[in-house]
């Protein structure tokens, strides 16, 4: 119950901040989003470009856990995971508040779960993240970024969204490790303490999810005459 209250309060608090306390929305925000999305990056701070694209990496990181975690939930986890591609932590916080502890996976993995469960997915996401982070750090203008963070609601809220995504991912890791029968406290704290790359390391090294509770249904034998 305490966990549900904490996530609910955090969700309401972030919504309140984003709409009422964050810096004002600046003209040209839609144009900025469109230009980054279609690759017209001229004149845009590489730090903003990298951050925007990393906000597309994060939903994939969460999906690699949430879709599996959702197999044992009463709520449709896929709905929150898909919504996170548009609104980030705004969609995932309600899921974290509503979900129940779930340390078992029952049934067979479909094609999507096999893809999300694959270590290859973790490696691909890690490589993409390294490229984005390197691009942002080597070409970015920190002074300009700080100025935008202080005056632009989109940049400000997106930055805080990124930080919350880093902070809250470990809330799902304990159950995910238990589903795999993997007891490794050192790795858990590595994931928790290293922002962004901790979760990527986890996805790249975690053992495959076992399929349990699946029994073949014997074919019916024709009745004897």
Secondary structure as UniProt FT lines:
FT   HELIX           2..16
FT   HELIX           17..21
FT   TURN            27..28
FT   HELIX           29..38
FT   TURN            42..43
FT   HELIX           46..69
FT   HELIX           70..72
FT   HELIX           77..87
FT   HELIX           89..98
FT   HELIX           111..117
FT   HELIX           119..139
FT   HELIX           142..151
FT   HELIX           153..168
FT   HELIX           170..179
FT   TURN            180..181
FT   HELIX           185..193
FT   TURN            195..196
FT   HELIX           197..205
//
